[in-house]
Each structure stands twice: as structure tokens, then as C-alpha cells.
Amino acid sequence: MKILVTGGAGFIGRWVVKRFLDEGHDVWIIDNLSNGNKENILAFEGKGNFHGLTIGDVANMGEISSSFNLDPDICVHLAAQINVQESLDEPHKAFLNNVIGTYNVLENAVKHNTKVVIIGTCMVYDVALEKPLSELSAVKPASPYAGSKLAAEDLAISYYHGLGHPVTILRPFNTYGPHQKTNMEGGVVSIFVKNKLDGKDLNIFGDGTQTRDLLYVEDCADFIYTASISEKAVGEVINAGTGEDIDINDLAMVVMGDESRIKHIEHHHPQSEIQKLVCDSTKAKSMLNWTPRTTLKEGIDKLEAWMLEEMKDG
């Protein structure tokens, strides 16, 4: 099949691209490189079924329309504004990239009869819920990032119900692994591991009792690939996680192993913090026969080994 991946030079995107390439599909990428970078996809150059990167913005109708001229069978839509704090400071960026960008993708998909796979976020769920989160759990977006992602989901699913267009909504939980950024656009695991390797302290926002369900990126890419090619997943919202959470204090100890190098600092957006994040992946398992394979310890070890190799290479 012909696969278009928006945001394909980003962290999760490059692993999704890799999975489709490994399965023999032809892959094109559009990315404005605001979150992604060319180094993430260097390994794919020279592969016969990789058709390269177009630097373009999904929020620009002309630029995304050009990418759809290849008549893709599936568009995996990962391009997004992803920084929670930035969305609080500049909500228009979240709206432009996540809502308008998704509208542009959907309009082109209809013209070219392309299935759309929307990569959403677990941040749409109610911040106060204390149990595993299923697709039926209450949503309560607490930042313009989460609100714009939920709006994009709702817009996409309306194209399925109203226009009969094939759309799938996926909500992977907190994903980590090689190629993830280690600044505030990155994830807590990558930030912790990088600080450890750099000899820095680990800073925890708030009291550290907030929990996360941490999904290794290759398991996440496997989930996205499996759902993308599934006819059963069309018209559905599907979560993916490990079903186990860990609080940030414990995570810091797993990574660092030295309590004296772990500090607590004031939270910069406590109103948008989800206190307990643990995924109910029952639907993914029953519908897609998908389960994650990588333990947290294995994933952290893989990430640390990759970072050490990157540091050695300069």
C-alpha cells in the first residue's frame, strides 16, 4: 500500500514509518520539522520503498494537498502541536496545528479516498479519574493541547458517521524510547535518562505521586500499524498502554537509583496534570490482538543504550 505519514520525522512518526517500510509498504512523509528532524529518518534513505520527506505544514492547505496527489491508501496523521505549556501560553498554535491541520488532512483524504488514522492522546481524559481509563471513560481536556486534540478527534469521527469516510482514532498512552526529545517536548523517561547520563539531578514537578502508563515506542508503532491496516478498527476509538502505572518518584529511582540526585520543584501547570494515568487496553487486545511486549526495565535499558551510542558518536 501507499502510506502518507504526517509528522513522520518526529519521535513516534519515525518508528511508524520504519514499521510500514519493514512490512514492504511504500511510505511518504510530510513534516514541517518543528518537532521532528531529518536525522530521525536518515536510516531509511536508500530503501526502495521509502519515497522521502516533503517539508510542509498540515496547517497549510496547499502544502498538504500536494502530498495527497500520490493517492495514498492510508494517511497516518501524527503532525501536531504537542507541548502542553506552549498550548497554555499560545492556544492559537494548538488550534491551528491540531484542528485546522486535521481538517485539511480530512478534506484531502475524502478527495483521494484515503483512510485516515488519527493519533490522539490520553491527555483528553478527566484529570480526576482514579481507575484504568477505557475508551468509554469521561473526557475533560485541561489544556488547549488536549482540547484541540479532542476537537480533532471529534471532527474526524464526524467524517466517518456523516460522510461514511474511513477514520480510526488511536490514543496511545505515555510513549518513550529512542529518538524522543529530552526537552519539555519530550517525555519524562527520556528527560530522566538524559539527565542521569549528563550527571545532572532529576527534577520532579510537584510531589511526584502522579502516575504514568509508559508504553515503549516500538510497541506503540506496532499498535498504530496493526490498527491502521485493520478493517475492524474503522470508526473506532482505541487506547493503547501497558495496563500498569508507576508514580514519578518510583520512576526516578528506577532510572537514577540515587535518592540524593532527585529533586522536587514547583509544578508549572498543575491544573493540567492528570494525577493517575493507567490504560485499559482491553479493546486493543480483543479487536486487534495487540498487547505490548516490552517491560519498563527493558525499555529504559534500550533507551539508555541508544543515548550512550548517540553521545559517543558526538
Helices and strands as residue ranges (DSSP letters): E 2-6, H 11-22, E 26-31, G 38-44, E 50-55, H 61-67, G 68-70, E 74-77, H 84-89, H 91-94, I 95-100, H 101-112, E 115-119, G 122-124, H 144-163, E 167-172, E 174-176, H 188-197, E 202-205, E 211-212, E 214-216, H 217-228, E 237-240, E 246-247, H 248-256, G 259-261, E 262-265, G 270-272, H 282-288, H 296-312
